[in-house]
Amino acid sequence: MPEDKHEKPGYVVHDVRAQWQPAAYQGLTVSLAVNNLLDKEYSEHSSFTLSSGNSMPEPGRDLRLGMSYRF
Protein backbone atom coordinates (compact mmCIF):
# COMPACT_ATOMS: atom_id res chain seq x y z
CA MET A 1 0.00 0.00 0.00
CA PRO A 2 1.44 3.45 -0.88
CA GLU A 3 2.60 5.57 2.05
CA ASP A 4 0.05 8.32 1.37
CA LYS A 5 -2.86 5.85 1.65
CA HIS A 6 -4.37 4.72 4.97
CA GLU A 7 -5.96 1.38 5.67
CA LYS A 8 -9.48 1.37 7.15
CA PRO A 9 -9.54 -0.68 10.37
CA GLY A 10 -12.35 -3.21 10.76
CA TYR A 11 -15.00 -3.11 13.48
CA VAL A 12 -17.71 -5.27 15.05
CA VAL A 13 -20.90 -3.98 16.62
CA HIS A 14 -23.64 -5.97 18.34
CA ASP A 15 -27.35 -5.33 17.74
CA VAL A 16 -30.20 -6.87 19.79
CA ARG A 17 -33.87 -7.03 18.86
CA ALA A 18 -36.91 -8.33 20.75
CA GLN A 19 -40.60 -8.54 19.88
CA TRP A 20 -43.57 -9.28 22.12
CA GLN A 21 -47.19 -10.00 21.21
CA PRO A 22 -49.31 -10.03 24.39
CA ALA A 23 -52.02 -12.71 24.34
CA ALA A 24 -54.54 -10.37 25.98
CA TYR A 25 -54.40 -7.89 23.05
CA GLN A 26 -54.80 -9.60 19.68
CA GLY A 27 -52.98 -7.63 16.97
CA LEU A 28 -50.69 -5.65 19.30
CA THR A 29 -46.93 -5.97 18.82
CA VAL A 30 -44.30 -4.27 21.00
CA SER A 31 -40.72 -4.20 19.73
CA LEU A 32 -37.39 -3.11 21.20
CA ALA A 33 -34.09 -2.69 19.34
CA VAL A 34 -30.66 -1.76 20.70
CA ASN A 35 -28.07 -1.03 18.02
CA ASN A 36 -24.38 -0.91 18.97
CA LEU A 37 -25.17 -2.53 22.33
CA LEU A 38 -21.64 -2.16 23.73
CA ASP A 39 -21.36 1.50 22.58
CA LYS A 40 -18.28 0.83 20.45
CA GLU A 41 -16.70 3.83 18.74
CA TYR A 42 -16.40 3.15 15.00
CA SER A 43 -16.71 4.81 11.62
CA GLU A 44 -18.76 3.54 8.71
CA HIS A 45 -16.70 2.47 5.71
CA SER A 46 -18.52 5.02 3.53
CA SER A 47 -17.36 7.95 5.70
CA PHE A 48 -13.68 6.97 5.72
CA THR A 49 -11.33 9.07 3.58
CA LEU A 50 -8.50 6.92 2.27
CA SER A 51 -6.22 9.84 1.43
CA SER A 52 -6.21 11.33 4.95
CA GLY A 53 -7.30 8.42 7.14
CA ASN A 54 -9.92 10.67 8.78
CA SER A 55 -13.53 9.75 9.34
CA MET A 56 -16.61 10.83 11.28
CA PRO A 57 -17.43 8.47 14.17
CA GLU A 58 -20.94 7.05 14.40
CA PRO A 59 -23.19 8.43 17.18
CA GLY A 60 -22.99 5.35 19.46
CA ARG A 61 -25.68 3.26 21.12
CA ASP A 62 -29.16 3.59 19.61
CA LEU A 63 -32.30 2.50 21.48
CA ARG A 64 -35.65 2.15 19.67
CA LEU A 65 -39.05 1.20 21.08
CA GLY A 66 -42.00 0.59 18.78
CA MET A 67 -45.64 -0.47 18.93
CA SER A 68 -48.01 -1.53 16.20
CA TYR A 69 -51.63 -2.63 16.18
CA ARG A 70 -53.26 -4.61 13.39
CA PHE A 71 -57.02 -4.80 13.13
Secondary structure, DSSP 8 states (H G I E B T S, - for coil): --TT-----------EEEEE--TTSTTEEEEEEEESTT------GGG--TTT---------EEEEEEEE--
